[in-house]
Amino acid sequence: MPATRLMPTEIGDDLIELTRSICDKSLRPQVDEVEARAATEEVFPGEVFRTLGRAGLLSLPYPEELGGGGQPYEVYLQVVEEIASAWGAVGVGVSVHSLTAYAVHTFGSQEQQEALLPDMLSGETLGAYALSEPLAGSDIGAMTTRATRDGDAWRIRGRKAWISHAGHADYYTSFVRTSDDGGRGVSCFVVPGDAPGLSYGAPERKMGLHGDTVREVIYDDVPVTDDRQIGDLGRGVPMALAGLDTGRLGIAAVATGLAQAALDVAARYANEREQFGRTIASNQGLAFLLADMEAAVTSARATYLHAARLRDAGRPYGKEAAVAKLIATDASMRVTTDAIQVLGGAGYTQDFPVERYFREAKVTQIFEGTNQIQRLVISRHLLAGL
């Protein structure tokens, strides 16, 4: 059963209903088949993203005058949750795509915003966020991919790792080193997907989210013009960290959607499965387990909505974003684990989707900053205020 939503606008209600309709018609009928195929061969749900884009769901939190949907982050995240409850890999993809436009919208010049954002937010293109490297994950200051001057332009050489949409994206929001000046040595570039010298590694063989193609992006003297260098030169690290705050909220929403989907399957099963002459839901021990699962999902949703409302109000929300990511992803792992337990042996088979939700939930504790990093962020915020 869909969770109750509290929308700040009538448009928000309409968007949720539209999202649910698209999920029912276009996502749920194919998710199991595509995820199974993508486990052994490269399958990318590009048409699904085009469907969402044409419905205006890939650009919701950005200004209408630049091609966005002009919606509060609170609304956008609930749309992401709905999508993730139907197809986790696509929910992650929507969050990633939104993040790719953040640097241009927040730090780009007016000329760059007017030139780049309409295409980014058109619904017809898909972006990738190229930050992590093989030896620079949580420690983004250790990145070695470098842009060097070449006349009036730049050339980028190096490699990025764990990049969603790699090989399928129309552009790559790339953070690369432009000098060795400590924390001021990283800059941001928007690299066209058809740039010469851009290539990709083999898709990673992951335990879940198979529809989210992830692989290395290899830059071999990739040329980039000055107008695609975003923000102040050498200020890429704070730009990336600010973007990760928004990205963490997207992952919190994805994790909540996975947990909600697992809870829905478990509750229906418990209400239908009979043992010893009655439904297993009538056993208090199992009913209390379902209650705990519901409390975890509701708490996860509350944390990301609280952070989103702070963001929408223009107030600091970095700590709250880290809290939301920590709480929601840990809750998703716990709820999907318990959903398998409710179904018993059936939950361990591929006849029910809870085993897939379990595999997908795990990575939400890892990307956009591991939950150990979230605890570090939260504790620093907390102690700095004393």
Residue pairs with C-beta under 8 A, 6 or more apart in sequence:
1 264
1 267
2 20
2 82
3 260
3 297
3 301
5 12
5 13
5 16
5 78
6 305
7 13
7 16
7 75
7 78
8 72
8 74
8 75
9 71
9 72
9 75
11 71
11 75
12 71
12 72
12 74
12 75
12 78
15 57
15 60
15 71
15 75
15 79
16 78
16 79
16 82
18 55
18 57
19 57
19 79
19 82
19 83
20 82
22 51
22 52
22 55
22 57
23 82
23 83
23 85
23 86
23 87
24 86
26 48
26 51
27 48
27 83
27 86
27 87
27 90
28 86
28 87
30 45
30 48
31 86
31 87
31 211
32 353
32 356
34 43
34 45
34 210
34 211
35 89
35 210
35 211
35 356
36 210
36 350
37 43
38 44
38 210
38 211
38 213
39 210
42 203
42 213
43 210
43 211
44 165
44 168
44 211
44 213
45 87
45 89
45 90
45 93
45 211
46 126
46 168
48 87
48 90
49 58
49 90
49 93
49 94
49 97
49 126
50 123
50 124
52 58
52 83
52 90
52 94
52 123
53 59
53 122
53 123
53 124
53 125
53 126
54 123
54 124
55 123
56 69
56 123
57 69
57 79
57 83
57 94
57 123
58 94
58 97
58 98
58 121
58 123
58 126
59 67
59 68
59 69
59 98
59 101
59 120
59 121
59 122
59 123
60 68
60 69
60 71
60 75
60 76
60 79
60 98
61 68
61 69
61 71
61 72
61 73
61 76
61 98
62 68
62 69
62 70
62 101
62 105
62 117
62 121
63 70
63 105
64 70
66 105
66 113
66 114
66 117
66 118
66 121
67 117
67 118
67 119
67 120
67 121
67 122
68 117
68 121
69 76
72 308
72 312
73 246
73 249
73 308
73 311
73 312
74 305
74 308
74 309
74 312
76 98
76 308
77 249
77 250
77 252
77 253
77 304
77 305
77 308
78 253
78 305
79 94
80 91
80 94
80 95
80 250
80 253
80 254
80 257
81 91
81 253
81 254
81 256
81 257
81 260
81 301
82 257
83 90
83 91
83 94
83 257
84 90
84 91
84 92
84 253
84 254
84 255
84 256
84 257
84 258
84 261
85 91
85 257
85 258
85 260
85 261
85 264
86 257
86 261
87 211
88 208
88 209
88 254
88 257
88 258
88 356
88 357
88 360
89 209
89 210
89 211
89 212
89 360
90 211
91 253
91 254
91 257
92 164
92 209
92 212
92 251
92 254
93 126
93 164
93 165
93 212
94 250
95 247
95 250
95 251
95 253
95 254
96 127
96 128
96 129
96 164
96 165
96 247
96 250
97 126
97 127
97 165
98 246
98 250
99 129
99 173
99 243
99 246
99 247
99 250
100 120
100 127
100 128
100 129
100 171
100 172
100 173
101 117
101 120
101 121
101 127
101 173
102 242
102 243
102 246
103 173
103 188
103 190
103 230
103 231
103 239
103 243
104 112
104 113
104 116
104 117
104 120
104 173
104 190
104 230
105 113
105 117
106 239
106 242
106 243
107 188
107 230
107 231
107 232
107 235
107 239
108 116
108 117
108 230
108 231
111 227
112 227
112 228
112 230
115 227
116 190
116 228
119 125
119 170
120 127
120 171
125 170
125 171
126 165
126 168
126 169
126 170
127 165
127 169
127 170
127 171
127 172
127 173
128 163
128 164
128 165
128 166
128 169
128 171
128 172
128 173
128 217
129 163
129 164
129 172
129 173
129 243
129 247
130 160
130 163
130 172
130 173
130 174
130 175
130 191
130 217
131 140
131 143
131 160
131 175
131 240
132 140
132 160
132 161
132 162
132 163
133 142
133 143
133 144
133 145
133 158
133 159
133 160
133 161
134 159
134 161
134 216
135 142
135 144
136 142
136 143
136 144
137 161
137 162
138 369
138 370
138 373
140 175
140 186
140 237
140 240
140 241
141 182
141 183
141 186
141 237
143 158
143 175
143 176
143 177
143 186
144 158
144 177
145 156
145 157
145 158
145 159
145 160
145 174
145 176
145 177
145 219
146 156
146 157
146 158
146 176
146 177
146 178
147 154
147 155
147 156
147 176
147 177
147 178
147 187
147 189
147 224
148 154
148 155
148 157
148 178
150 223
152 225
152 226
153 223
153 224
153 225
153 226
154 178
154 189
154 223
154 224
154 225
154 226
154 229
155 221
155 222
155 223
155 224
156 174
156 176
156 189
156 191
156 219
156 221
156 222
156 224
157 219
157 220
157 221
157 222
158 176
158 219
159 201
159 216
159 217
159 218
159 219
160 172
160 174
160 216
160 217
160 219
161 216
162 204
162 214
162 367
163 172
163 214
163 215
163 216
163 217
164 212
164 213
164 214
165 212
165 213
166 200
166 201
166 213
166 214
166 215
166 216
166 217
167 200
167 213
167 215
168 213
169 193
170 192
170 193
171 190
171 191
171 192
171 193
172 190
172 191
172 193
172 198
172 217
173 188
173 189
173 190
173 191
173 230
174 188
174 189
174 190
174 191
174 217
174 219
175 186
175 187
175 188
175 236
175 237
175 239
175 240
176 186
176 187
176 189
176 219
176 236
177 185
177 186
177 187
178 185
178 186
178 187
178 233
178 234
178 236
179 185
179 234
181 234
183 237
184 234
184 235
184 237
185 234
186 234
186 235
186 236
186 237
186 240
187 229
187 230
187 231
187 233
187 234
187 235
187 236
188 229
188 230
188 231
188 236
188 239
188 240
189 224
189 228
189 229
189 230
190 228
190 230
191 198
191 219
191 222
191 224
191 228
192 228
195 222
195 223
195 224
196 222
196 223
197 219
197 220
197 221
197 222
197 223
198 217
198 218
198 219
198 220
198 222
199 217
199 218
199 220
200 215
200 216
200 217
200 218
201 215
201 216
201 217
201 218
202 215
203 213
203 214
203 215
204 214
204 215
206 212
206 214
206 363
207 359
207 362
207 363
208 356
208 359
208 360
208 361
208 362
208 363
209 360
209 363
230 239
231 239
244 368
244 369
245 317
245 318
245 321
245 322
246 311
246 321
247 368
248 321
248 322
248 324
248 325
248 368
248 369
248 374
249 304
249 307
249 308
249 311
249 321
249 324
249 325
250 368
251 325
251 328
251 329
251 364
251 367
251 368
252 300
252 303
252 304
252 307
252 321
252 324
252 325
252 327
252 328
252 329
253 304
253 328
254 364
255 300
255 325
255 328
255 329
255 331
255 332
255 361
255 364
256 297
256 300
256 301
256 304
256 328
256 331
256 332
258 332
258 336
258 357
258 360
258 361
258 364
259 293
259 296
259 297
259 300
259 328
259 331
259 332
259 335
259 336
259 357
259 361
260 297
261 353
261 357
262 293
262 332
262 335
262 336
262 339
262 354
262 357
262 358
262 361
263 290
263 293
263 294
263 297
263 335
263 339
265 339
265 343
265 352
265 353
265 354
265 357
266 290
266 293
266 338
266 339
266 342
266 343
266 354
267 281
267 290
269 342
269 343
269 346
269 352
270 279
270 280
270 281
270 286
270 287
270 290
270 342
271 279
271 281
272 279
273 279
273 280
274 280
280 286
280 342
281 287
281 290
286 342
289 338
289 341
289 342
290 342
292 338
293 334
293 335
293 338
293 339
296 331
296 334
296 335
297 331
297 335
299 327
299 331
300 324
300 327
300 328
300 331
300 332
301 328
303 320
303 323
303 324
303 327
303 328
304 324
304 328
306 320
306 324
307 317
307 320
307 321
307 323
307 324
308 317
310 316
310 317
310 320
311 317
311 321
318 377
318 381
319 377
319 378
319 381
319 382
322 369
322 374
322 377
322 378
322 381
323 374
323 378
325 368
325 369
325 371
325 374
326 371
326 374
326 375
326 378
328 364
329 361
329 364
329 365
329 371
330 365
330 371
332 361
332 364
333 358
333 361
333 362
333 364
333 365
335 361
336 354
336 357
336 358
336 360
336 361
337 358
339 347
339 354
339 357
339 358
340 347
340 348
340 354
340 355
340 358
341 347
343 352
343 354
346 352
347 354
347 355
348 355
349 355
350 356
365 371
369 377
